[in-house]
Amino acid sequence: QAAFAHLSLAFRCDMFTLQQRVQVEKRARDAAEENIQEEMGQCQAALERLGPFCADTGCKETLEQLQHSLAVLAAAVKRATSAAEKLGAVHQEARMSRATEVMVQHVENLKRHHMREHAELEEMKRLIQQNSRNRQLVETQDDAEPRLRPHPLMRTFQQGSARRRVSIAVIPKQLLVRPHAGGTDG
C-alpha cells in the first residue's frame, strides 16, 4: 500500500508538470538536431571550399570519400535520433510496466480484502438472523407457557415422560435385546 501511495503521488506530480517537460524536451531535441545539421553543413561547405585546391586525383578521391562519409554520417544521425526516441519510449514503457504491476497488485489486494470483509459481513448477518430467530422462538415459547400453567398435572406428566425417555436411552442396547446364544436358554 505504501508503494501504491508513493506511485500515486508520483503520477499526480508527473501529470502536473508533463506538458512543461514535453515542451522542454522537444526544444532540447530540436536544438540538438539543429546543432548537428549546422555542423554537418559547415563540414560540407569546408569540403566544397577544398575542392578547387585539390589538383591531383588522390586528393580528389579523398575529398569525394569525405563527402560520401558526410552523407552517410547525416543518415546515421537521423537513424540514431529515431532509435533514441524509440529507446526512450521503451524505457518509459518499462517504468510504466513496473508501476502498473504495483497498481494491479494493490487492486488485487483490495479485492481480496473486500471479499474477506464481505464474507465476514455475510457470516455476521447470518448469525444475527439466526440469533433473532432463536430469540423470537424463545419469546414465542415464553408467550405459550402461561397457557400451560393452569394445568400443573399436564406439566408433571410431560416432565415424567421426559425423564422416562432419558432413562430408557441410558440403558444399553445389549440389555434390551437378548441375542440367542446357540440354543441354550436358561
ABEGO torsion letter per residue (X at the ends): XAAAAAAAAAAAAAAAAAAAAAAAAAAAAAAAAAAAAAAAAAAAAAAAAAAAABABAAAAAAAAAAAAAAAAAAAAAAAAAAAAAAAAAAAAAAAAAAAAAAAAAAAAAAAAAAAAAAAAAAAAAAAAAAAAAAAAAAAAAAAAAAAAAABAAAAAAAAAAAAAAAAAAABBAAAABBBBBGGBBX
